[in-house]
Amino acid sequence: MKITIPVEQASCQGLICVSFGRSPFFLIYETETKESSFVENSALANPSGAGIKAAQLVVDQEVSAVLTPRCGENAAQVLRNAGIKLYKTSSTSIEESIDGFVQGELPLLEEIHAGLSHHGAE
């Protein structure tokens, strides 16, 4: 299964980004082969609508799940409409979050925030 995680840098030793839409990179990880790659978030610098554009970037990667600490409602709608499930991370560790997902320990992300596009986040 292909999953994605918003991350601060293009490194598996980096940290998970707390803002989905403003994440500098997305880690694309294949759970079966354990292969990883990174995609730069081209929506990062957008003054508004970054969450929606970031979500479309993720949809284009054909992932099945997103592991993230939080997500705005517009981005969440784009992801869910594409059949992508959202899981809540509780750690900033990429490795711990992937392990938790693979072991079925991550809960679905239920608390979707309204988005803060007018404040420069998501």
Stockholm file with secondary structure:
# STOCKHOLM 1.0

chainA/1-122         MKITIPVEQASCQGLICVSFGRSPFFLIYETETKESSFVENSALANPSGAGIKAAQLVVDQEVSAVLTPRCGENAAQVLRNAGIKLYKTSSTSIEESIDGFVQGELPLLEEIHAGLSHHGAE
#=GR chainA/1-122 SS CEEEEEESSSSTTSBBCSCSTTCSEEEEEETTTCCEEEEECTTTTCSSCHHHHHHHHHHHTTCSEEEESCCBHHHHHHHHHTTCEEEECCSSBHHHHHHHHHTTCCCBCCCCBCCBGGGTBC
#=GC SS_cons         CEEEEEESSSSTTSBBCSCSTTCSEEEEEETTTCCEEEEECTTTTCSSCHHHHHHHHHHHTTCSEEEESCCBHHHHHHHHHTTCEEEECCSSBHHHHHHHHHTTCCCBCCCCBCCBGGGTBC
//
